[in-house]
Amino acid sequence: MASVYIPAQWRDLTGGVAEVTVEGDSLGRIVAALDARFPGISARFSDQGAIASGLAVSIDGAITARGMLAPVQPHSEIHFLPAIGGG
């Protein structure tokens, strides 16, 4: 199962859990599995079937440009990286 790291600002939806393992062979299926476990979390990760704006996703250390179709291996590490504002 893939390891998914939850950003600190979204852990309110996971009860404080920072890392979970879920099954899925694509990013879309990973997000669906997360939403089944933590209802409502997919709204933070996706927007109308695409990766939410202001969010990057790293799969095994590489930022994906394939969106929800990005392939995920059984032992992949997935990091959701929200944009950081500053000025």
C-alpha positions in Angstrom: 0.0 0.0 0.0 1.1 3.5 -0.7 2.2 5.9 2.1 0.4 9.2 2.0 1.6 12.2 4.0 -1.1 14.6 5.1 -0.2 18.3 5.3 -0.4 19.8 8.8 -3.2 22.2 7.9 -5.4 19.4 6.7 -5.0 17.0 9.7 -8.2 18.4 11.2 -9.9 16.0 8.7 -7.8 13.0 9.8 -8.0 13.4 13.5 -4.4 14.5 13.6 -3.1 11.6 11.6 0.0 12.6 9.6 0.7 9.5 7.6 -1.7 6.8 6.3 -1.3 3.8 4.0 -4.0 3.2 1.3 -4.4 1.1 -1.8 -4.7 2.5 -5.3 -2.9 2.3 -8.6 -3.5 6.0 -9.5 -3.6 9.2 -7.7 -7.4 9.5 -8.3 -7.9 6.1 -6.6 -5.7 7.1 -3.7 -7.7 10.3 -3.2 -10.9 8.2 -3.3 -9.5 5.8 -0.7 -8.6 8.7 1.5 -12.1 10.2 1.2 -13.6 6.8 2.1 -11.5 6.8 5.3 -11.7 10.5 6.0 -14.9 11.9 4.5 -14.5 15.3 3.0 -10.8 15.2 2.5 -11.1 14.8 -1.3 -12.5 18.4 -1.5 -9.1 19.6 -0.3 -7.1 17.5 -2.8 -9.2 17.8 -5.9 -11.5 20.2 -7.8 -13.8 18.7 -10.4 -11.6 15.7 -10.9 -8.3 17.5 -11.1 -5.7 18.3 -8.6 -6.9 21.4 -6.6 -5.3 24.7 -7.7 -2.5 25.8 -5.4 -1.5 22.2 -4.7 1.3 20.1 -6.0 1.6 16.4 -5.6 4.9 14.5 -5.3 4.9 10.8 -6.0 8.2 9.1 -5.1 10.0 12.4 -5.0 8.8 13.7 -8.4 6.1 16.4 -8.9 3.5 14.9 -11.1 2.0 16.6 -14.1 -0.4 13.8 -14.9 -3.0 14.9 -12.3 -5.4 12.3 -10.9 -4.2 9.8 -13.7 -0.7 9.7 -12.3 0.3 6.1 -11.6 1.0 5.0 -8.1 3.1 1.9 -7.2 2.3 -0.3 -4.1 5.1 1.1 -2.1 5.0 4.7 -3.4 5.3 7.8 -1.1 2.8 10.6 -1.9 3.1 14.1 -0.5 0.5 16.8 -1.0 2.2 20.1 -1.1 0.0 23.2 -0.6 1.2 26.5 -1.9 2.8 28.7 0.7 1.9 32.4 0.6 4.3 35.1 1.5 5.4 38.5 0.6 
